[in-house]
Amino acid sequence: MEASSNGLRITERSNPVTQNIDTSAPQDIINQISQCEQEIFQGWKEYENIFSERILQSLDQVVDRATEIITNPEKSCIVMSGCGTSGRLAFFVSRDINKFLQRELGQIPCCDYLIAGGDVALLKSTEAQEDDPILGSAILDQLCAGKDKVLYIGITCGLSAAYIAGQIDYCLHHLDKVFPVLIGFNPLNQARDHPIEKWDQTCASVFSKLNEAQSVGKAAILNPVIGPEPITGSSRMKGGTATKVLLDIIFQVSLYRVISSKTEGAVHNVRGIIKVLLELYFKVMQSRPREWQLELADVITAAGKSLNNDGHIYYLGKDQLGMLGLIDASECPPTFGSDFQDVRGFIQGGFSVWGNHEGDLGLGSKHDIDIQSFKKNILPQLSDRDSIILICSSKDQGNDIDSLCEDIQKTSAVMVCVEDERTFQKSAVIDGSNLELYLQIPWTQFEEPLGIFPPQLQKQIRKNLLQICVKRTLNMISTAAHVLKGKVYQNYMIDLTLSNNKLFHRGISIMVKLLGVTEDLATVAILRAIYSTDHLTEGQRDGPISQHIASASRTPKVLPVTILLLSIENCTIEEALQTLAKYPAIRTAFHTLSKV
């Protein structure tokens, strides 16, 4: 019998729409995830949604601050910060806006980003850094040095990242020059209230103070409730998409105000502009043509087959769309417990075009992201177990990716072309081994609402809408492929790495929910799995969470082992590991051996 989810924070709950996603066919997986995505705009139950008055009012305030800094960038900056996916999106958006400012307006770039763990976290998971509020505060202090005005946007989907809480606390002590904004998707009273090591505050206590600052116009909180994720707790999906939508709209409206201030007769109704843009994003997310669904189901089938046969999924792209492939790939190891090499992203130009703070991260050829590295090191080894996904815009022909198509076609790997228009001739189906996925964005429906924007901003909004379409598509492909590999039970990630405080507690809540055991019993079983022992020492049982996390990060299959320890009477660690060796998919092992 399952424990009640009433006490769980909304972002950690199981979504009833996807409760049986682990036994669903690809077409049904697409429909279930798509249905969950609608909650980003339609809202969830009685909670405030993205169209609620308070959220729109907060967006107004943030747009005012962003417009002010874009107009007067000297000694000012906009800082976006997050952990994991949130930090990668902060980097992604800041890079995109800076390029627009330079290219279209000839202005000084004023956007910057922070990500817990530094630039290496853009490529590989370093989620333990999420638990360090003191480090977060210190890094923000360095970035703000010499600035007179700062708009800080901290992103933590579950309102649970201590790294962000530390930075918000810094902002609250410097309200004379910093305007702090919090983006998350739980009600404020569900902010994480667990003790934080070496700190006398919690996320909840800091965000409560931020709420007080908001009440007097010195801060803003953007926390529409978008409902539980399709895969429980996987905030890279709906949470990441909602984050991208909010950031896009903040900058699109701010840029509109900056450009239209020089144009006679321009519309200056900020609230109306925000609503127009929200409706555009909603329509893009609602667009699910049958042909797209059928094509996507074929791609998911191929990608799932690759992972099940110990093959790989490779994303190849350029510029911002290529970045989305890198982001999606980087999220798979911590989410599904997969190997770094299982899903890889490559981009034309590699680190030289990335535009990150640290440039080439010097991680070696095994972690290189340049398409030329793919051509040299991976192309010769491709087999029919691999899937290569080309992320293409209709304007991308004649680049490194285009020239690779013929080489890939000479191998037995499955090649997929994800594109916005059917103009990429190399992607035509050949002997059934290659696939095409046409995104079918209904651009003709957008012509009238886009017409209120100046031409250069229309182009940017179209790019941003395309980015959302590509993001959701790649998320669906990698998520569904891991579902088909057996990495999900019901809609729970049961092979995630417990690499920070949030994920450690999530692991416990999954055991409580799935098996109906007490929190204490679940904790003991997880610690046994983490330390690979049948008898915990006092130091192991009573050690700080940081100690457990450090060990868990080095130990594979912690939660699958835990499930078997709790499901099989008197099960030992050795028996659990032997069972998983026999039944690699925990879904099969659980059904075969579970006593619940």
Solvent accessible surface area in square Angstrom, and as a share of the most:
residue,aa,sasa,rsa
1,M,212,0.94
2,E,65,0.29
3,A,33,0.26
4,S,83,0.53
5,S,31,0.20
6,N,123,0.63
7,G,81,0.78
8,L,41,0.20
9,R,37,0.13
10,I,0,0.00
11,T,14,0.08
12,E,17,0.07
13,R,31,0.11
14,S,21,0.13
15,N,1,0.00
16,P,101,0.64
17,V,43,0.25
18,T,0,0.00
19,Q,69,0.31
20,N,102,0.52
21,I,0,0.00
22,D,9,0.05
23,T,97,0.56
24,S,20,0.13
25,A,54,0.42
26,P,25,0.16
27,Q,48,0.21
28,D,67,0.35
29,I,1,0.00
30,I,0,0.00
31,N,54,0.28
32,Q,32,0.14
33,I,2,0.01
34,S,0,0.00
35,Q,99,0.44
36,C,0,0.00
37,E,12,0.05
38,Q,14,0.06
39,E,26,0.12
40,I,0,0.00
41,F,3,0.01
42,Q,109,0.49
43,G,12,0.12
44,W,25,0.09
45,K,149,0.63
46,E,141,0.63
47,Y,66,0.25
48,E,74,0.33
49,N,39,0.20
50,I,0,0.00
51,F,54,0.23
52,S,24,0.16
53,E,108,0.48
54,R,72,0.26
55,I,0,0.00
56,L,4,0.02
57,Q,101,0.45
58,S,4,0.02
59,L,0,0.00
60,D,30,0.16
61,Q,50,0.22
62,V,0,0.00
63,V,0,0.00
64,D,70,0.36
65,R,93,0.34
66,A,0,0.00
67,T,17,0.10
68,E,66,0.29
69,I,6,0.03
70,I,0,0.00
71,T,75,0.44
72,N,92,0.47
73,P,23,0.14
74,E,123,0.55
75,K,130,0.55
76,S,9,0.06
77,C,7,0.04
78,I,0,0.00
79,V,0,0.00
80,M,0,0.00
81,S,0,0.00
82,G,0,0.00
83,C,15,0.09
84,G,10,0.10
85,T,21,0.12
86,S,9,0.06
87,G,0,0.00
88,R,6,0.02
89,L,1,0.00
90,A,0,0.00
91,F,7,0.03
92,F,1,0.00
93,V,4,0.02
94,S,3,0.02
95,R,24,0.09
96,D,6,0.03
97,I,7,0.04
98,N,27,0.14
99,K,69,0.29
100,F,1,0.00
101,L,0,0.00
102,Q,102,0.45
103,R,118,0.43
104,E,56,0.25
105,L,42,0.21
106,G,67,0.65
107,Q,41,0.18
108,I,92,0.47
109,P,53,0.33
110,C,7,0.04
111,C,11,0.06
112,D,40,0.21
113,Y,9,0.03
114,L,14,0.07
115,I,7,0.04
116,A,3,0.03
117,G,25,0.24
118,G,29,0.28
119,D,3,0.02
120,V,45,0.26
121,A,2,0.02
122,L,4,0.02
123,L,8,0.04
124,K,66,0.28
125,S,41,0.26
126,T,40,0.23
127,E,27,0.12
128,A,55,0.42
129,Q,66,0.29
130,E,8,0.04
131,D,39,0.20
132,D,52,0.27
133,P,3,0.02
134,I,97,0.49
135,L,62,0.31
136,G,0,0.00
137,S,30,0.19
138,A,47,0.36
139,I,48,0.25
140,L,0,0.00
141,D,70,0.36
142,Q,134,0.60
143,L,34,0.17
144,C,0,0.00
145,A,72,0.56
146,G,63,0.61
147,K,63,0.27
148,D,86,0.45
149,K,95,0.40
150,V,4,0.02
151,L,1,0.00
152,Y,0,0.00
153,I,0,0.00
154,G,0,0.00
155,I,1,0.00
156,T,7,0.04
157,C,12,0.07
158,G,11,0.10
159,L,0,0.00
160,S,10,0.06
161,A,3,0.02
162,A,5,0.04
163,Y,0,0.00
164,I,0,0.00
165,A,0,0.00
166,G,1,0.01
167,Q,0,0.00
168,I,0,0.00
169,D,21,0.11
170,Y,17,0.07
171,C,0,0.00
172,L,32,0.16
173,H,134,0.60
174,H,61,0.27
175,L,55,0.27
176,D,133,0.69
177,K,50,0.21
178,V,3,0.02
179,F,8,0.03
180,P,0,0.00
181,V,0,0.00
182,L,0,0.00
183,I,0,0.00
184,G,0,0.00
185,F,2,0.01
186,N,0,0.00
187,P,20,0.13
188,L,43,0.21
189,N,138,0.71
190,Q,33,0.15
191,A,9,0.07
192,R,22,0.08
193,D,97,0.50
194,H,72,0.32
195,P,110,0.69
196,I,20,0.10
197,E,78,0.35
198,K,185,0.79
199,W,48,0.17
200,D,134,0.70
201,Q,31,0.14
202,T,24,0.14
203,C,2,0.01
204,A,26,0.20
205,S,43,0.28
206,V,0,0.00
207,F,1,0.00
208,S,57,0.37
209,K,94,0.40
210,L,0,0.00
211,N,62,0.32
212,E,113,0.51
213,A,9,0.07
214,Q,31,0.14
215,S,92,0.60
216,V,102,0.59
217,G,30,0.29
218,K,105,0.44
219,A,0,0.00
220,A,0,0.00
221,I,3,0.01
222,L,0,0.00
223,N,7,0.03
224,P,0,0.00
225,V,4,0.02
226,I,4,0.02
227,G,2,0.02
228,P,1,0.00
229,E,5,0.02
230,P,1,0.00
231,I,0,0.00
232,T,1,0.01
233,G,2,0.02
234,S,5,0.03
235,S,31,0.20
236,R,8,0.03
237,M,9,0.04
238,K,1,0.00
239,G,1,0.01
240,G,1,0.01
241,T,4,0.02
242,A,0,0.00
243,T,0,0.00
244,K,2,0.01
245,V,0,0.00
246,L,0,0.00
247,L,0,0.00
248,D,5,0.03
249,I,0,0.00
250,I,0,0.00
251,F,0,0.00
252,Q,2,0.01
253,V,0,0.00
254,S,0,0.00
255,L,1,0.00
256,Y,4,0.02
257,R,69,0.25
258,V,9,0.05
259,I,19,0.10
260,S,4,0.02
261,S,80,0.52
262,K,158,0.67
263,T,75,0.44
264,E,176,0.79
265,G,83,0.80
266,A,25,0.20
267,V,72,0.41
268,H,113,0.50
269,N,89,0.46
270,V,27,0.16
271,R,62,0.23
272,G,22,0.21
273,I,4,0.02
274,I,0,0.00
275,K,92,0.39
276,V,43,0.25
277,L,0,0.00
278,L,0,0.00
279,E,79,0.35
280,L,2,0.01
281,Y,0,0.00
282,F,29,0.12
283,K,83,0.35
284,V,1,0.01
285,M,0,0.00
286,Q,82,0.37
287,S,27,0.17
288,R,85,0.31
289,P,41,0.26
290,R,171,0.62
291,E,80,0.36
292,W,6,0.02
293,Q,26,0.12
294,L,81,0.40
295,E,30,0.13
296,L,0,0.00
297,A,13,0.10
298,D,79,0.41
299,V,1,0.01
300,I,0,0.00
301,T,73,0.42
302,A,16,0.12
303,A,1,0.01
304,G,1,0.01
305,K,126,0.54
306,S,5,0.03
307,L,3,0.01
308,N,79,0.40
309,N,63,0.32
310,D,107,0.56
311,G,3,0.03
312,H,49,0.22
313,I,0,0.00
314,Y,14,0.05
315,Y,1,0.00
316,L,0,0.00
317,G,1,0.01
318,K,61,0.26
319,D,48,0.25
320,Q,5,0.02
321,L,18,0.09
322,G,1,0.01
323,M,4,0.02
324,L,6,0.03
325,G,1,0.01
326,L,3,0.02
327,I,17,0.09
328,D,2,0.01
329,A,8,0.06
330,S,4,0.02
331,E,6,0.03
332,C,1,0.00
333,P,28,0.18
334,P,14,0.09
335,T,15,0.09
336,F,1,0.00
337,G,29,0.28
338,S,14,0.09
339,D,83,0.43
340,F,38,0.16
341,Q,58,0.26
342,D,25,0.13
343,V,4,0.02
344,R,10,0.04
345,G,4,0.04
346,F,3,0.01
347,I,0,0.00
348,Q,45,0.20
349,G,24,0.23
350,G,1,0.01
351,F,23,0.09
352,S,101,0.65
353,V,63,0.36
354,W,3,0.01
355,G,59,0.57
356,N,15,0.08
357,H,105,0.47
358,E,106,0.47
359,G,26,0.25
360,D,102,0.53
361,L,28,0.14
362,G,65,0.62
363,L,56,0.28
364,G,49,0.47
365,S,79,0.51
366,K,153,0.65
367,H,37,0.17
368,D,43,0.22
369,I,1,0.00
370,D,34,0.18
371,I,0,0.00
372,Q,93,0.41
373,S,12,0.08
374,F,0,0.00
375,K,83,0.35
376,K,159,0.67
377,N,55,0.28
378,I,26,0.13
379,L,22,0.11
380,P,102,0.64
381,Q,142,0.63
382,L,18,0.09
383,S,31,0.20
384,D,94,0.49
385,R,115,0.42
386,D,8,0.04
387,S,1,0.01
388,I,0,0.00
389,I,1,0.00
390,L,0,0.00
391,I,1,0.00
392,C,4,0.02
393,S,19,0.12
394,S,23,0.15
395,K,172,0.73
396,D,16,0.08
397,Q,93,0.41
398,G,70,0.67
399,N,20,0.10
400,D,46,0.24
401,I,1,0.00
402,D,24,0.12
403,S,73,0.47
404,L,2,0.01
405,C,0,0.00
406,E,95,0.42
407,D,40,0.21
408,I,0,0.00
409,Q,55,0.24
410,K,164,0.70
411,T,39,0.23
412,S,65,0.42
413,A,3,0.02
414,V,32,0.19
415,M,2,0.01
416,V,1,0.01
417,C,0,0.00
418,V,1,0.01
419,E,2,0.01
420,D,14,0.07
421,E,72,0.32
422,R,93,0.34
423,T,50,0.29
424,F,5,0.02
425,Q,140,0.62
426,K,69,0.29
427,S,1,0.01
428,A,55,0.42
429,V,91,0.52
430,I,77,0.39
431,D,142,0.73
432,G,59,0.57
433,S,47,0.31
434,N,4,0.02
435,L,36,0.18
436,E,36,0.16
437,L,0,0.00
438,Y,49,0.19
439,L,13,0.07
440,Q,33,0.15
441,I,15,0.07
442,P,27,0.17
443,W,48,0.17
444,T,110,0.64
445,Q,112,0.50
446,F,0,0.00
447,E,105,0.47
448,E,154,0.69
449,P,33,0.21
450,L,1,0.01
451,G,50,0.48
452,I,68,0.34
453,F,6,0.02
454,P,27,0.17
455,P,105,0.66
456,Q,51,0.23
457,L,0,0.00
458,Q,47,0.21
459,K,111,0.47
460,Q,3,0.01
461,I,0,0.00
462,R,77,0.28
463,K,60,0.25
464,N,3,0.02
465,L,0,0.00
466,L,18,0.09
467,Q,2,0.01
468,I,0,0.00
469,C,9,0.06
470,V,2,0.01
471,K,13,0.05
472,R,9,0.03
473,T,1,0.01
474,L,1,0.00
475,N,8,0.04
476,M,1,0.00
477,I,0,0.00
478,S,0,0.00
479,T,0,0.00
480,A,0,0.00
481,A,0,0.00
482,H,1,0.00
483,V,1,0.01
484,L,49,0.25
485,K,58,0.25
486,G,3,0.03
487,K,23,0.10
488,V,0,0.00
489,Y,17,0.06
490,Q,39,0.17
491,N,0,0.00
492,Y,4,0.02
493,M,3,0.01
494,I,1,0.01
495,D,10,0.05
496,L,5,0.03
497,T,42,0.24
498,L,0,0.00
499,S,11,0.07
500,N,0,0.00
501,N,21,0.11
502,K,30,0.13
503,L,8,0.04
504,F,6,0.03
505,H,39,0.17
506,R,17,0.06
507,G,0,0.00
508,I,11,0.06
509,S,27,0.17
510,I,2,0.01
511,M,0,0.00
512,V,32,0.18
513,K,25,0.10
514,L,13,0.06
515,L,9,0.04
516,G,38,0.37
517,V,28,0.16
518,T,90,0.52
519,E,112,0.50
520,D,112,0.58
521,L,94,0.47
522,A,0,0.00
523,T,36,0.21
524,V,45,0.26
525,A,4,0.03
526,I,0,0.00
527,L,5,0.02
528,R,44,0.16
529,A,4,0.03
530,I,3,0.01
531,Y,41,0.16
532,S,69,0.45
533,T,31,0.18
534,D,56,0.29
535,H,157,0.70
536,L,28,0.14
537,T,78,0.45
538,E,138,0.62
539,G,48,0.46
540,Q,41,0.18
541,R,121,0.44
542,D,99,0.51
543,G,16,0.15
544,P,72,0.45
545,I,44,0.22
546,S,56,0.36
547,Q,71,0.31
548,H,9,0.04
549,I,10,0.05
550,A,49,0.38
551,S,14,0.09
552,A,1,0.00
553,S,59,0.38
554,R,181,0.66
555,T,30,0.18
556,P,106,0.67
557,K,74,0.31
558,V,6,0.03
559,L,0,0.00
560,P,3,0.02
561,V,5,0.03
562,T,0,0.00
563,I,0,0.00
564,L,0,0.00
565,L,14,0.07
566,L,21,0.10
567,S,1,0.00
568,I,44,0.23
569,E,135,0.61
570,N,134,0.69
571,C,6,0.04
572,T,48,0.28
573,I,16,0.08
574,E,112,0.50
575,E,83,0.37
576,A,0,0.00
577,L,89,0.44
578,Q,108,0.48
579,T,20,0.11
580,L,8,0.04
581,A,83,0.64
582,K,146,0.62
583,Y,53,0.20
584,P,99,0.62
585,A,24,0.19
586,I,5,0.02
587,R,50,0.18
588,T,64,0.37
589,A,0,0.00
590,F,9,0.04
591,H,123,0.55
592,T,74,0.43
593,L,63,0.31
594,S,25,0.16
595,K,139,0.59
596,V,97,0.56
